[in-house]
C-alpha cells in the first residue's frame, strides 16, 4: 500500500503548545503509516533550544527577556522564531527515509527545499563544509553539513533538528525569512510539499487537525512550560 502525505492545517500557538503538538504528531497520530507535515507560527515572540543544551547558555543568547523560551524534544541549537518560517515533518518508522542514516534523511529533505527555492530563482545550495566539532550554539550563526545556504555567501537559509524513535523520524525545521525578502511563501510551501511527497513516493491529502486526548495534551503543555523540563540542564 502506498504511503500518504498528510498536510495539516496551519496553526499559531505558544512555544509549549507547538512542542506538545509535535510530540503527539510523532507518537499518537493516526494512521501511523502516514507522513505528517505542518507549517506553524508562534502566538508571541519565541525561542527554542536543543534537548541537550544548557538552559543557562540558551538564555544568555536570547535578547528578548519577555519571549517564550522552550526546550525542544529534538537536538540542535538556539532558534530565533521572531522572523522564521517553521515547519515539522514526521516520517513513520516503516518508511525508508526514517530508516536511513540521519544525515541521509536530512540531506534528502533539504534537497527538496533547495528545489522549491530554485523555483523562485533563489540560488540555494546545500552546505558541504564540515564545521568544527563544538556543541550546537545558535542555529543561524553556523552552518552544519547539508544545511541550506546561499551560494558563494556565508548566509545560512535553513536548518533543522531531528529525533528518531521507534515511532518514526521527527524533523523540526526553520527558515530565516529576512534572507528571502521576495519569496512568495505560499508558493514555496506548495512546491516544498510536492517535492517532499515525490521524494517519499506518497500521495498528498489535507486532513483536519487531529483530535488529541485532552488530558495528555494538557499534561504535555504543562511539561514543556515547566522548569523541570526547560532548566533540567
Secondary structure by P-SEA (a helix, b strand, c coil): cbbbbbbbbbbbbcaaaaaaaaaaaacccccccbbbbbbbcccccbbbbcccccaaaaaaaccccccbbbbbccccccccccccccbbbbbccccccccccaaaaaaaaaaaaaaaaaaacccccccccccccccccccccccccccccccccccccccccccccccbbbbbbbbbcccccccaaaaaaaaaaaaaaaaacbbbbbbccccccaaaaaaaaaaaacccccccc
